[in-house]
Amino acid sequence: MTRGAARTIVLCHAHQPWVAFAGARRDQYTDEFLAPPPWAGCFTAAGFAVLTPGQLAAPLSQVDASALTPAEWRQVRYHRATTLGGVLFNAWD
């Protein structure tokens, strides 16, 4: 999304109604997430959960990751993802 000279990357999860924001397009994210812009409310109104940088920076050891399959855990370890955001928003597949 662009507005004037400002550019915001909208990250949408492939399987869940989760949205996050970043300043640059990447294959993998760690702590590059931006605070939701003022217009992020349109996603909430459409039924999406808008995630904050604080939520996305949560270490995997502090979140319930029990739904991940053994194959997904292999990908997490291989790509060295250590945060919730690193697991949710990536281009591993």
N, C-alpha and C positions, 0 to 999 in steps of 0.2 A: 504494500500500500504506500502510495506517495501523497504527500500534501505539501505543496510548495517544494522546498529543498529537503524536507524531512522524509526519510524513508523508514518504514517499519515492516519487518518481516512477520507475517502471521503464521504461526506454527499450529497446525491442526493434527491431532492424533489420528492415526489411521483407523482405529477401532472404537475409540471412546469419544464422547463429546467434550473433549478437553482442548483448550486453546492457550497458547503462550505467545509471547512477543520477543523478538530479537532485533538487533540492529544490522545484522549481516547474515547472509545465507551460508550455512555450513553443513557438513555431513554428520557432524556430531557436536552436541552442545554440552558444556559443563556448567559454567557460571555466567554465560553471556546473555542471560535473559534480561529483558527490560520490564520496567513497571508497566502495567496495562495503561494504554493511552486513554484519554477521555472518551473516545468513541468505542471503547471495548464493551460498553454496556449493550451495544447491539447484539453481541454474541450471547450475552447473558439472557437477553430477551428472547433469543432464538433457542434457548435451552442448553447452551454450552456452559461449562464451568471454566471461568477465566482464572488461570493459575498465576500466582505471583512469583517473583524471583525468590522470595523466602521459602515458599513451598517447594519450588523446583531445586533449591540448593540443599534440601534435606538429605542427609546421608542415608544410603540404603539401609544401614543398620538401624535407622530410626523410623522406617516406614514398613507397613505390612506388604511384603513382596511375596506372600505365600501363593499367589495365583500364577507366578512365573513357573514355566515348565523347565525340566532339566535342560532342554535345548536352549531355551532363552537364557538360563543362567550361564551356559557355556558362552553365549554371545556377550553377556555382561562381563564375564571374566576376560574373554579374548580382547574386547575393546576397552577394557579397564574403566568401565563406567562406575562411578562411585556415588552418584547423586540420583535422586528421583528424576530430575530433568534430563540427565544423561541417558537414562533408560527409556523415558517416554518419547523423547524427540531425537531421533537418529536416522541415518540412512543405511543401516546395516544390511537390509534385505536387498 
